[in-house]
Amino acid sequence: MDNNLKLAVIGGSGLYSMPELKNVEEHDISTPFGKPSSSIVVGELEGQKIAFVARHGVGHQITPGEVNYPANIYALKSLGVEQIVAVSACGSLREDYAPGDIVIPDQLYDNTRKRRSSFFGEGLVAHVSVADPFCNRLSAHIVKAVSETGATVHKGGSFITIEGPRFSTKAESQTFRSWGMSIIGMTTSPEAFLAREAEMCYGVMAHVTDYDVWHTSEVPVTVDMVFKIIKENLGIAQKAVKQVLSNLDHDRDCDCKDTLAGAITTGRKHINPKTQKDLGLLVDKYLS
């Protein structure tokens, strides 16, 4: 564990590396949950250490449903990371969130069905609070950083995660709009929930690439549309990460660092020893 490594970036579609990193080291990490999506790259940016993992693997080999979310979060935690900026593509479910804009959501709706969404189970139960699934403090830093790049940024909004890898039907898209959802993507759940269980601050820089399929005057979303906007916005994402790193406070005064306090419900003498060992990185400070 590196005490100087506090921040990580999880790169989504189109963001598979951070070429501006210096003194780069690659960490090939095994976790109790398997291998992460890619090697964890650690380097220096703005004179500070930062970690990076490509969510879909280098070259985009992994579908949203195949991403090993627990391994990605666990591997970053094992390196000492305390705060995560996730970069994601998203579709807009609102007229005023236009393609090319960036949204820093404050709420999350999980509409996935097949993913492991918790580290816990198998003889060790914990129930964490996710009423506010994103770190408000870190999200405020991301909003400020994106604003300083000159990009159009929206603070707040409900982000719905669908299973994928297909895009929505028109009926689904209209339903999500009727529910009050603001943007739609395929990866923020369970990533945000696992980060919360790992007591890590987590915020999303969501790049609007399209209007999904609900907008009657726009063509339905395609892969080409998504990657066109992502390519145009890569520079914004990289500049914003620099700004976050420059302005970020490492003394976390938010609740993220203590989310497991009072959340573990299994009596100590009933905890599965193997599970306790596997989750030692997360629970030892409460069970020792």
Phi and psi in degrees as GROMACS dihedral restraints (atoms count N, CA, C in turn):
[ dihedral_restraints ]
;  ai    aj    ak    al  type     phi  dphi    fc
    3     4     5     6     1  -104.3    20    10
    4     5     6     7     1   114.9    20    10
    6     7     8     9     1   -68.8    20    10
    7     8     9    10     1   -14.6    20    10
    9    10    11    12     1   -93.5    20    10
   10    11    12    13     1    -4.0    20    10
   12    13    14    15     1  -103.5    20    10
   13    14    15    16     1   103.9    20    10
   15    16    17    18     1  -114.4    20    10
   16    17    18    19     1   -25.6    20    10
   18    19    20    21     1  -119.2    20    10
   19    20    21    22     1   141.7    20    10
   21    22    23    24     1  -131.0    20    10
   22    23    24    25     1   152.6    20    10
   24    25    26    27     1  -115.3    20    10
   25    26    27    28     1   130.0    20    10
   27    28    29    30     1  -102.8    20    10
   28    29    30    31     1   115.5    20    10
   30    31    32    33     1   -90.4    20    10
   31    32    33    34     1   131.8    20    10
   33    34    35    36     1   -97.3    20    10
   34    35    36    37     1  -152.5    20    10
   36    37    38    39     1   -54.1    20    10
   37    38    39    40     1   124.3    20    10
   39    40    41    42     1    90.5    20    10
   40    41    42    43     1   -17.0    20    10
   42    43    44    45     1  -114.1    20    10
   43    44    45    46     1    94.7    20    10
   45    46    47    48     1  -111.3    20    10
   46    47    48    49     1    -3.0    20    10
   48    49    50    51     1  -161.5    20    10
   49    50    51    52     1   167.0    20    10
   51    52    53    54     1  -125.8    20    10
   52    53    54    55     1    88.8    20    10
   54    55    56    57     1   -63.9    20    10
   55    56    57    58     1   -16.5    20    10
   57    58    59    60     1   -83.6    20    10
   58    59    60    61     1    -4.2    20    10
   60    61    62    63     1   -67.2    20    10
   61    62    63    64     1   142.0    20    10
   63    64    65    66     1  -114.6    20    10
   64    65    66    67     1   159.4    20    10
   66    67    68    69     1    50.2    20    10
   67    68    69    70     1    53.5    20    10
   69    70    71    72     1   -78.3    20    10
   70    71    72    73     1   138.0    20    10
   72    73    74    75     1  -127.8    20    10
   73    74    75    76     1   141.8    20    10
   75    76    77    78     1  -106.1    20    10
   76    77    78    79     1   133.7    20    10
   78    79    80    81     1  -114.2    20    10
   79    80    81    82     1   115.6    20    10
   81    82    83    84     1   -95.0    20    10
   82    83    84    85     1    99.5    20    10
   84    85    86    87     1  -108.9    20    10
   85    86    87    88     1   135.6    20    10
   87    88    89    90     1  -103.8    20    10
   88    89    90    91     1   140.6    20    10
   90    91    92    93     1  -126.0    20    10
   91    92    93    94     1   167.3    20    10
   93    94    95    96     1   -61.4    20    10
   94    95    96    97     1   -11.0    20    10
   96    97    98    99     1  -108.8    20    10
   97    98    99   100     1    10.1    20    10
   99   100   101   102     1   103.9    20    10
  100   101   102   103     1  -163.1    20    10
  102   103   104   105     1   -92.3    20    10
  103   104   105   106     1   145.0    20    10
  105   106   107   108     1   -65.6    20    10
  106   107   108   109     1   172.2    20    10
  108   109   110   111     1   -59.8    20    10
  109   110   111   112     1   -32.8    20    10
  111   112   113   114     1  -155.6    20    10
  112   113   114   115     1   172.2    20    10
  114   115   116   117     1   -59.4    20    10
  115   116   117   118     1   146.7    20    10
  117   118   119   120     1   -85.1    20    10
  118   119   120   121     1   118.4    20    10
  120   121   122   123     1   -93.2    20    10
  121   122   123   124     1   126.2    20    10
  123   124   125   126     1  -118.8    20    10
  124   125   126   127     1   130.3    20    10
  126   127   128   129     1  -153.7    20    10
  127   128   129   130     1  -172.4    20    10
  129   130   131   132     1  -111.0    20    10
  130   131   132   133     1   136.0    20    10
  132   133   134   135     1  -140.1    20    10
  133   134   135   136     1   127.9    20    10
  135   136   137   138     1    55.6    20    10
  136   137   138   139     1    33.3    20    10
  138   139   140   141     1    77.1    20    10
  139   140   141   142     1     7.0    20    10
  141   142   143   144     1  -125.4    20    10
  142   143   144   145     1   153.1    20    10
  144   145   146   147     1   -77.7    20    10
  145   146   147   148     1   143.8    20    10
  147   148   149   150     1  -148.7    20    10
  148   149   150   151     1   147.0    20    10
  150   151   152   153     1  -109.0    20    10
  151   152   153   154     1   154.9    20    10
  153   154   155   156     1  -142.5    20    10
  154   155   156   157     1   138.1    20    10
  156   157   158   159     1  -135.5    20    10
  157   158   159   160     1   136.0    20    10
  159   160   161   162     1   -85.9    20    10
  160   161   162   163     1   111.3    20    10
  162   163   164   165     1   -57.4    20    10
  163   164   165   166     1   -40.3    20    10
  165   166   167   168     1   -97.6    20    10
  166   167   168   169     1    12.8    20    10
  168   169   170   171     1    80.2    20    10
  169   170   171   172     1   157.4    20    10
  171   172   173   174     1   -66.5    20    10
  172   173   174   175     1   126.4    20    10
  174   175   176   177     1    87.9    20    10
  175   176   177   178     1     3.9    20    10
  177   178   179   180     1    57.8    20    10
  178   179   180   181     1    68.6    20    10
  180   181   182   183     1  -100.8    20    10
  181   182   183   184     1   -10.2    20    10
  183   184   185   186     1  -118.6    20    10
  184   185   186   187     1   126.1    20    10
  186   187   188   189     1   -72.4    20    10
  187   188   189   190     1   162.5    20    10
  189   190   191   192     1   -54.4    20    10
  190   191   192   193     1   -38.6    20    10
  192   193   194   195     1   -75.4    20    10
  193   194   195   196     1   -17.4    20    10
  195   196   197   198     1   -94.1    20    10
  196   197   198   199     1   -11.9    20    10
  198   199   200   201     1   -58.1    20    10
  199   200   201   202     1   133.6    20    10
  201   202   203   204     1   -88.0    20    10
  202   203   204   205     1    78.7    20    10
  204   205   206   207     1   -59.8    20    10
  205   206   207   208     1   -44.8    20    10
  207   208   209   210     1   -60.0    20    10
  208   209   210   211     1   -41.0    20    10
  210   211   212   213     1   -66.1    20    10
  211   212   213   214     1   -40.0    20    10
  213   214   215   216     1   -60.6    20    10
  214   215   216   217     1   -48.6    20    10
  216   217   218   219     1   -68.2    20    10
  217   218   219   220     1   -43.9    20    10
  219   220   221   222     1   -61.3    20    10
  220   221   222   223     1   -42.5    20    10
  222   223   224   225     1   -63.3    20    10
  223   224   225   226     1   -42.1    20    10
  225   226   227   228     1   -65.4    20    10
  226   227   228   229     1   -40.9    20    10
  228   229   230   231     1   -61.2    20    10
  229   230   231   232     1   -40.0    20    10
  231   232   233   234     1   -65.6    20    10
  232   233   234   235     1   -23.0    20    10
  234   235   236   237     1   -86.7    20    10
  235   236   237   238     1    -7.2    20    10
  237   238   239   240     1   103.6    20    10
  238   239   240   241     1     2.1    20    10
  240   241   242   243     1   -64.2    20    10
  241   242   243   244     1   135.6    20    10
  243   244   245   246     1  -116.1    20    10
  244   245   246   247     1   -19.0    20    10
  246   247   248   249     1  -137.2    20    10
  247   248   249   250     1   138.9    20    10
  249   250   251   252     1  -126.8    20    10
  250   251   252   253     1   128.7    20    10
  252   253   254   255     1  -104.8    20    10
  253   254   255   256     1   114.4    20    10
  255   256   257   258     1   -96.8    20    10
  256   257   258   259     1   131.3    20    10
  258   259   260   261     1  -106.9    20    10
  259   260   261   262     1   123.8    20    10
  261   262   263   264     1  -138.5    20    10
  262   263   264   265     1   150.2    20    10
  264   265   266   267     1   -87.1    20    10
  265   266   267   268     1   150.2    20    10
  267   268   269   270     1  -150.5    20    10
  268   269   270   271     1   159.3    20    10
  270   271   272   273     1   -99.4    20    10
  271   272   273   274     1   149.7    20    10
  273   274   275   276     1   -92.5    20    10
  274   275   276   277     1   137.6    20    10
  276   277   278   279     1  -110.5    20    10
  277   278   279   280     1    13.4    20    10
  279   280   281   282     1  -132.3    20    10
  280   281   282   283     1   143.6    20    10
  282   283   284   285     1   -61.2    20    10
  283   284   285   286     1   -36.7    20    10
  285   286   287   288     1   -84.5    20    10
  286   287   288   289     1    -6.0    20    10
  288   289   290   291     1  -101.7    20    10
  289   290   291   292     1    94.6    20    10
  291   292   293   294     1   -94.1    20    10
  292   293   294   295     1   155.5    20    10
  294   295   296   297     1   -53.9    20    10
  295   296   297   298     1   134.0    20    10
  297   298   299   300     1    99.2    20    10
  298   299   300   301     1   -21.4    20    10
  300   301   302   303     1   -75.5    20    10
  301   302   303   304     1   164.4    20    10
  303   304   305   306     1  -123.7    20    10
  304   305   306   307     1   134.2    20    10
  306   307   308   309     1  -116.9    20    10
  307   308   309   310     1   133.9    20    10
  309   310   311   312     1  -109.5    20    10
  310   311   312   313     1    92.6    20    10
  312   313   314   315     1   -70.7    20    10
  313   314   315   316     1   157.9    20    10
  315   316   317   318     1  -120.6    20    10
  316   317   318   319     1    -3.3    20    10
  318   319   320   321     1  -137.5    20    10
  319   320   321   322     1   159.6    20    10
  321   322   323   324     1  -142.0    20    10
  322   323   324   325     1   134.9    20    10
  324   325   326   327     1  -122.3    20    10
  325   326   327   328     1   123.2    20    10
  327   328   329   330     1   -94.9    20    10
  328   329   330   331     1   109.6    20    10
  330   331   332   333     1  -111.3    20    10
  331   332   333   334     1    21.4    20    10
  333   334   335   336     1   -85.8    20    10
  334   335   336   337     1   166.7    20    10
  336   337   338   339     1  -134.2    20    10
  337   338   339   340     1   -17.3    20    10
  339   340   341   342     1  -120.2    20    10
  340   341   342   343     1     9.1    20    10
  342   343   344   345     1  -106.8    20    10
  343   344   345   346     1   149.1    20    10
  345   346   347   348     1   -75.2    20    10
  346   347   348   349     1   117.8    20    10
  348   349   350   351     1  -108.7    20    10
  349   350   351   352     1     5.7    20    10
  351   352   353   354     1  -147.3    20    10
  352   353   354   355     1   147.5    20    10
  354   355   356   357     1   -74.1    20    10
  355   356   357   358     1   -21.6    20    10
  357   358   359   360     1   -91.0    20    10
  358   359   360   361     1   162.6    20    10
  360   361   362   363     1   131.2    20    10
  361   362   363   364     1  -177.9    20    10
  363   364   365   366     1    54.8    20    10
  364   365   366   367     1    46.4    20    10
  366   367   368   369     1    95.8    20    10
  367   368   369   370     1     8.0    20    10
  369   370   371   372     1  -146.0    20    10
  370   371   372   373     1   113.0    20    10
  372   373   374   375     1  -110.5    20    10
  373   374   375   376     1   136.5    20    10
  375   376   377   378     1  -144.5    20    10
  376   377   378   379     1   144.7    20    10
  378   379   380   381     1  -124.8    20    10
  379   380   381   382     1   102.9    20    10
  381   382   383   384     1   -92.2    20    10
  382   383   384   385     1   153.5    20    10
  384   385   386   387     1   -83.3    20    10
  385   386   387   388     1   127.9    20    10
  387   388   389   390     1  -129.0    20    10
  388   389   390   391     1    32.8    20    10
  390   391   392   393     1   -54.2    20    10
  391   392   393   394     1   -41.1    20    10
  393   394   395   396     1  -116.1    20    10
  394   395   396   397     1    94.7    20    10
  396   397   398   399     1   -73.2    20    10
  397   398   399   400     1   -17.1    20    10
  399   400   401   402     1  -110.0    20    10
  400   401   402   403     1   147.8    20    10
  402   403   404   405     1   -71.4    20    10
  403   404   405   406     1   116.6    20    10
  405   406   407   408     1   -62.4    20    10
  406   407   408   409     1   -38.6    20    10
  408   409   410   411     1   -66.0    20    10
  409   410   411   412     1   -49.1    20    10
  411   412   413   414     1   -65.5    20    10
  412   413   414   415     1   -40.0    20    10
  414   415   416   417     1   -60.5    20    10
  415   416   417   418     1   -38.3    20    10
  417   418   419   420     1   -62.9    20    10
  418   419   420   421     1   -38.8    20    10
  420   421   422   423     1   -63.2    20    10
  421   422   423   424     1   -40.5    20    10
  423   424   425   426     1   -67.0    20    10
  424   425   426   427     1   -42.7    20    10
  426   427   428   429     1   -56.9    20    10
  427   428   429   430     1   -48.0    20    10
  429   430   431   432     1   -62.1    20    10
  430   431   432   433     1   -42.8    20    10
  432   433   434   435     1   -65.1    20    10
  433   434   435   436     1   -43.7    20    10
  435   436   437   438     1   -66.9    20    10
  436   437   438   439     1   -39.6    20    10
  438   439   440   441     1   -59.0    20    10
  439   440   441   442     1   -37.8    20    10
  441   442   443   444     1   -70.5    20    10
  442   443   444   445     1   -14.4    20    10
  444   445   446   447     1   -83.2    20    10
  445   446   447   448     1   -12.3    20    10
  447   448   449   450     1    91.8    20    10
  448   449   450   451     1    -1.9    20    10
  450   451   452   453     1   -75.0    20    10
  451   452   453   454     1   158.2    20    10
  453   454   455   456     1   -79.9    20    10
  454   455   456   457     1   119.6    20    10
  456   457   458   459     1  -125.1    20    10
  457   458   459   460     1   141.1    20    10
  459   460   461   462     1  -115.6    20    10
  460   461   462   463     1   127.9    20    10
  462   463   464   465     1   -94.9    20    10
  463   464   465   466     1   116.7    20    10
  465   466   467   468     1    99.9    20    10
  466   467   468   469     1   164.3    20    10
  468   469   470   471     1   134.6    20    10
  469   470   471   472     1   153.6    20    10
  471   472   473   474     1   -97.2    20    10
  472   473   474   475     1   126.5    20    10
  474   475   476   477     1  -105.4    20    10
  475   476   477   478     1   116.5    20    10
  477   478   479   480     1   -97.9    20    10
  478   479   480   481     1   132.6    20    10
  480   481   482   483     1  -103.2    20    10
  481   482   483   484     1   124.5    20    10
  483   484   485   486     1  -104.7    20    10
  484   485   486   487     1   164.1    20    10
  486   487   488   489     1   -66.9    20    10
  487   488   489   490     1   -42.8    20    10
  489   490   491   492     1    67.8    20    10
  490   491   492   493     1  -172.8    20    10
  492   493   494   495     1   -79.6    20    10
  493   494   495   496     1    -2.8    20    10
  495   496   497   498     1   -74.4    20    10
  496   497   498   499     1   159.7    20    10
  498   499   500   501     1   -81.8    20    10
  499   500   501   502     1   172.4    20    10
  501   502   503   504     1   -73.8    20    10
  502   503   504   505     1   157.1    20    10
  504   505   506   507     1   -79.5    20    10
  505   506   507   508     1   165.2    20    10
  507   508   509   510     1   -63.4    20    10
  508   509   510   511     1   -37.0    20    10
  510   511   512   513     1   -63.6    20    10
  511   512   513   514     1   -41.9    20    10
  513   514   515   516     1   -64.6    20    10
  514   515   516   517     1   -46.6    20    10
  516   517   518   519     1   -61.0    20    10
  517   518   519   520     1   -43.9    20    10
  519   520   521   522     1   -66.0    20    10
  520   521   522   523     1   -35.5    20    10
  522   523   524   525     1   -63.8    20    10
  523   524   525   526     1   -45.1    20    10
  525   526   527   528     1   -61.7    20    10
  526   527   528   529     1   -37.3    20    10
  528   529   530   531     1   -63.9    20    10
  529   530   531   532     1   -41.2    20    10
  531   532   533   534     1   -66.8    20    10
  532   533   534   535     1   -24.7    20    10
  534   535   536   537     1   -78.0    20    10
  535   536   537   538     1   -10.2    20    10
  537   538   539   540     1    91.3    20    10
  538   539   540   541     1    15.6    20    10
  540   541   542   543     1   -72.6    20    10
  541   542   543   544     1   147.6    20    10
  543   544   545   546     1  -102.0    20    10
  544   545   546   547     1   -42.8    20    10
  546   547   548   549     1  -139.1    20    10
  547   548   549   550     1   160.3    20    10
  549   550   551   552     1  -134.7    20    10
  550   551   552   553     1   136.3    20    10
  552   553   554   555     1  -150.8    20    10
  553   554   555   556     1  -170.9    20    10
  555   556   557   558     1  -126.4    20    10
  556   557   558   559     1     3.9    20    10
  558   559   560   561     1  -133.5    20    10
  559   560   561   562     1   -12.5    20    10
  561   562   563   564     1   -70.2    20    10
  562   563   564   565     1   -28.0    20    10
  564   565   566   567     1  -102.3    20    10
  565   566   567   568     1   130.4    20    10
  567   568   569   570     1   -97.0    20    10
  568   569   570   571     1    12.8    20    10
  570   571   572   573     1   -53.3    20    10
  571   572   573   574     1   -46.4    20    10
  573   574   575   576     1   -64.6    20    10
  574   575   576   577     1   -39.1    20    10
  576   577   578   579     1   -69.2    20    10
  577   578   579   580     1   -38.2    20    10
  579   580   581   582     1   -67.8    20    10
  580   581   582   583     1   -39.2    20    10
  582   583   584   585     1   -61.9    20    10
  583   584   585   586     1   -38.8    20    10
  585   586   587   588     1   -64.8    20    10
  586   587   588   589     1   -42.9    20    10
  588   589   590   591     1   -63.5    20    10
  589   590   591   592     1   -30.3    20    10
  591   592   593   594     1   -85.6    20    10
  592   593   594   595     1     6.5    20    10
  594   595   596   597     1    58.8    20    10
  595   596   597   598     1    41.1    20    10
  597   598   599   600     1  -112.2    20    10
  598   599   600   601     1   142.0    20    10
  600   601   602   603     1   -73.7    20    10
  601   602   603   604     1   139.3    20    10
  603   604   605   606     1  -141.2    20    10
  604   605   606   607     1   128.9    20    10
  606   607   608   609     1  -140.2    20    10
  607   608   609   610     1   155.1    20    10
  609   610   611   612     1  -118.7    20    10
  610   611   612   613     1   133.8    20    10
  612   613   614   615     1  -104.0    20    10
  613   614   615   616     1    96.1    20    10
  615   616   617   618     1   -97.2    20    10
  616   617   618   619     1   119.1    20    10
  618   619   620   621     1   -94.4    20    10
  619   620   621   622     1   116.9    20    10
  621   622   623   624     1   -74.2    20    10
  622   623   624   625     1   120.9    20    10
  624   625   626   627     1  -108.0    20    10
  625   626   627   628     1   -14.4    20    10
  627   628   629   630     1  -170.4    20    10
  628   629   630   631     1   175.5    20    10
  630   631   632   633     1  -101.7    20    10
  631   632   633   634     1    31.0    20    10
  633   634   635   636     1    54.8    20    10
  634   635   636   637     1  -131.0    20    10
  636   637   638   639     1  -126.8    20    10
  637   638   639   640     1     7.7    20    10
  639   640   641   642     1   -82.9    20    10
  640   641   642   643     1   -25.1    20    10
  642   643   644   645     1   -76.9    20    10
  643   644   645   646     1   119.2    20    10
  645   646   647   648     1   -71.3    20    10
  646   647   648   649     1   -23.7    20    10
  648   649   650   651     1   -98.9    20    10
  649   650   651   652     1     4.3    20    10
  651   652   653   654     1  -119.0    20    10
  652   653   654   655     1   148.5    20    10
  654   655   656   657     1   -72.7    20    10
  655   656   657   658     1   151.2    20    10
  657   658   659   660     1   -60.4    20    10
  658   659   660   661     1   153.2    20    10
  660   661   662   663     1   -59.5    20    10
  661   662   663   664     1   141.3    20    10
  663   664   665   666     1  -133.6    20    10
  664   665   666   667     1   164.1    20    10
  666   667   668   669     1   -60.2    20    10
  667   668   669   670     1   -40.1    20    10
  669   670   671   672     1   -60.1    20    10
  670   671   672   673     1   -40.5    20    10
  672   673   674   675     1   -62.2    20    10
  673   674   675   676     1   -45.5    20    10
  675   676   677   678     1   -59.4    20    10
  676   677   678   679     1   -50.4    20    10
  678   679   680   681     1   -74.0    20    10
  679   680   681   682     1   -24.9    20    10
  681   682   683   684     1   -63.2    20    10
  682   683   684   685     1   -48.9    20    10
  684   685   686   687     1   -68.3    20    10
  685   686   687   688     1   -41.7    20    10
  687   688   689   690     1   -60.2    20    10
  688   689   690   691     1   -42.9    20    10
  690   691   692   693     1   -61.2    20    10
  691   692   693   694     1   -41.4    20    10
  693   694   695   696     1   -66.6    20    10
  694   695   696   697     1   -31.0    20    10
  696   697   698   699     1   -94.4    20    10
  697   698   699   700     1    -3.5    20    10
  699   700   701   702     1   -57.8    20    10
  700   701   702   703     1   -41.5    20    10
  702   703   704   705     1   -62.1    20    10
  703   704   705   706     1   -38.7    20    10
  705   706   707   708     1   -63.4    20    10
  706   707   708   709     1   -45.2    20    10
  708   709   710   711     1   -60.1    20    10
  709   710   711   712     1   -44.6    20    10
  711   712   713   714     1   -66.4    20    10
  712   713   714   715     1   -41.3    20    10
  714   715   716   717     1   -64.3    20    10
  715   716   717   718     1   -40.8    20    10
  717   718   719   720     1   -65.6    20    10
  718   719   720   721     1   -39.7    20    10
  720   721   722   723     1   -60.7    20    10
  721   722   723   724     1   -40.8    20    10
  723   724   725   726     1   -59.4    20    10
  724   725   726   727     1   -44.1    20    10
  726   727   728   729     1   -66.4    20    10
  727   728   729   730     1   -40.1    20    10
  729   730   731   732     1   -59.3    20    10
  730   731   732   733     1   -46.0    20    10
  732   733   734   735     1   -63.9    20    10
  733   734   735   736     1   -37.7    20    10
  735   736   737   738     1   -69.4    20    10
  736   737   738   739     1   -35.1    20    10
  738   739   740   741     1  -100.2    20    10
  739   740   741   742     1   -10.4    20    10
  741   742   743   744     1   -68.7    20    10
  742   743   744   745     1   136.3    20    10
  744   745   746   747     1   -93.1    20    10
  745   746   747   748     1   129.5    20    10
  747   748   749   750     1   -88.5    20    10
  748   749   750   751     1   -11.2    20    10
  750   751   752   753     1   -87.2    20    10
  751   752   753   754     1    95.3    20    10
  753   754   755   756     1   -74.8    20    10
  754   755   756   757     1   118.1    20    10
  756   757   758   759     1  -104.1    20    10
  757   758   759   760     1    16.9    20    10
  759   760   761   762     1   -94.6    20    10
  760   761   762   763     1   177.0    20    10
  762   763   764   765     1   -85.3    20    10
  763   764   765   766     1    -6.5    20    10
  765   766   767   768     1   -58.8    20    10
  766   767   768   769     1   -32.9    20    10
  768   769   770   771     1   -73.2    20    10
  769   770   771   772     1    -9.3    20    10
  771   772   773   774     1  -129.7    20    10
  772   773   774   775     1    27.7    20    10
  774   775   776   777     1   -70.0    20    10
  775   776   777   778     1   -19.8    20    10
  777   778   779   780     1   -87.5    20    10
  778   779   780   781     1    -9.5    20    10
  780   781   782   783     1   -63.3    20    10
  781   782   783   784     1   116.5    20    10
  783   784   785   786     1    82.0    20    10
  784   785   786   787     1     0.5    20    10
  786   787   788   789     1   -91.3    20    10
  787   788   789   790     1   -22.9    20    10
  789   790   791   792     1   -78.2    20    10
  790   791   792   793     1   121.6    20    10
  792   793   794   795     1  -107.0    20    10
  793   794   795   796     1   -15.1    20    10
  795   796   797   798     1   -75.7    20    10
  796   797   798   799     1   130.3    20    10
  798   799   800   801     1   -60.6    20    10
  799   800   801   802     1   142.3    20    10
  801   802   803   804     1   -58.0    20    10
  802   803   804   805     1   -39.0    20    10
  804   805   806   807     1   -74.9    20    10
  805   806   807   808     1    -8.8    20    10
  807   808   809   810     1  -104.2    20    10
  808   809   810   811     1    -0.8    20    10
  810   811   812   813     1   -72.7    20    10
  811   812   813   814     1   133.3    20    10
  813   814   815   816     1   -62.0    20    10
  814   815   816   817     1   119.4    20    10
  816   817   818   819     1   -58.1    20    10
  817   818   819   820     1   -39.4    20    10
  819   820   821   822     1   -64.5    20    10
  820   821   822   823     1   -44.0    20    10
  822   823   824   825     1   -64.5    20    10
  823   824   825   826     1   -40.6    20    10
  825   826   827   828     1   -61.9    20    10
  826   827   828   829     1   -39.0    20    10
  828   829   830   831     1   -66.0    20    10
  829   830   831   832     1   -45.0    20    10
  831   832   833   834     1   -61.4    20    10
  832   833   834   835     1   -35.9    20    10
  834   835   836   837     1   -99.8    20    10
  835   836   837   838     1    14.3    20    10
  837   838   839   840     1   -54.7    20    10
  838   839   840   841     1   -36.8    20    10
  840   841   842   843     1   -57.5    20    10
  841   842   843   844     1   -30.6    20    10
  843   844   845   846     1   -96.1    20    10
  844   845   846   847     1   -35.6    20    10
  846   847   848   849     1  -112.8    20    10
  847   848   849   850     1   -10.5    20    10
  849   850   851   852     1   -56.3    20    10
  850   851   852   853     1   -36.1    20    10
  852   853   854   855     1   -67.7    20    10
  853   854   855   856     1   -17.9    20    10
  855   856   857   858     1  -100.6    20    10
  856   857   858   859     1   -19.7    20    10
  858   859   860   861     1  -109.3    20    10
  859   860   861   862     1   -10.2    20    10
